[in-house]
Amino acid sequence: MKVSVVVPSYNHSEFVCKTIESIFLQDIAKENFELIVVDDCSSDDSVSKIIKLKEKYNFIFIEKETNGGLNHSIDCALKYCSGEYISIIASDDIMLPNKLREQVEYLSDNDFDCVYSKGEIINIKGDVIGQQNLCEFEAELNAGTAYEFSAVDDTSGPLLQSAMLKLKIMREVSSLRKKFKSDDWVVLLYLLKKCKVGFIDRTTFQYRVHEDNTHSKYWDTLPMRLEIPFIFLKEESPKLRRKSISNTLSSHAAALFRDGKYVDAVRFFLASVCFGVPTKKIFRFVLKRVGL
């Protein structure tokens, strides 16, 4: 078995079937991957839909008795994984047909522990509304400075859904995911610091943006994000930590501005300047406002 694919499911009955079906549409032989779906006590009809799909496809389904959160669901799935590699995708996202094949080939042909890739942004209807721009991340990765780049800015790096990594590495980062709720960010930093990370400049998945996912809950995610510079990066230089805090606060200010909360946006922007001037954030914000 080459790849274990994990789908943590929670209250995504509208999307979970499309997610599972996208995995079985991969252009890789079925015997080269396994699917483990874990439902975290969904209150909608996700479970009945998953059970119906299980009759059509052969996959492992774990129905939890109590709600334990995303990381607990992933840990439950890890007990059943038997692949050399692992790929995790949310139950409202879509895996494009090339993902598993291209990433397996990359990791098999190169001495890397993990490989990331690009993603498309889709809306609730599945329409593509944007593309991830990872040009800066790729350049920093090639230059050997991706750790410092990603430690400062968590909005310009790849998402875990785009990755494939060795199963043993995912088990290593289990404790970090439990300790830090901003798990995509902390896993990326761990991999960049401790492992050999590769990147494929191709789109391999679709990330769905809607009102129920964490992308839209920027107030809820702010404390989680600030844990990284204050706790995870505590052994790093004060300058790096200040830049990380500044960029986190300024990106929160930008989210407030987009939401029409201009006074709070100004407050958070001024707070960010206390830790350093977020030049890149300002430049990107201005470009977006003028439509470039």
Secondary structure as GFF3:
##gff-version 3
##sequence-region A 1 292
A	DSSP	beta_strand	3	9	.	.	.	ID=ss1
A	DSSP	alpha_helix	16	23	.	.	.	ID=ss2
A	DSSP	three_ten_helix	30	32	.	.	.	ID=ss3
A	DSSP	beta_strand	33	39	.	.	.	ID=ss4
A	DSSP	alpha_helix	46	56	.	.	.	ID=ss5
A	DSSP	beta_strand	60	63	.	.	.	ID=ss6
A	DSSP	alpha_helix	70	78	.	.	.	ID=ss7
A	DSSP	beta_strand	85	88	.	.	.	ID=ss8
A	DSSP	beta_strand	94	95	.	.	.	ID=ss9
A	DSSP	alpha_helix	99	109	.	.	.	ID=ss10
A	DSSP	beta_strand	114	122	.	.	.	ID=ss11
A	DSSP	beta_strand	128	131	.	.	.	ID=ss12
A	DSSP	alpha_helix	135	143	.	.	.	ID=ss13
A	DSSP	alpha_helix	146	152	.	.	.	ID=ss14
A	DSSP	three_ten_helix	160	162	.	.	.	ID=ss15
A	DSSP	beta_strand	164	166	.	.	.	ID=ss16
A	DSSP	alpha_helix	167	172	.	.	.	ID=ss17
A	DSSP	alpha_helix	174	179	.	.	.	ID=ss18
A	DSSP	alpha_helix	183	194	.	.	.	ID=ss19
A	DSSP	beta_strand	197	208	.	.	.	ID=ss20
A	DSSP	three_ten_helix	214	216	.	.	.	ID=ss21
A	DSSP	alpha_helix	218	227	.	.	.	ID=ss22
A	DSSP	pi_helix	228	232	.	.	.	ID=ss23
A	DSSP	alpha_helix	238	258	.	.	.	ID=ss24
A	DSSP	alpha_helix	262	273	.	.	.	ID=ss25
A	DSSP	alpha_helix	279	289	.	.	.	ID=ss26
###
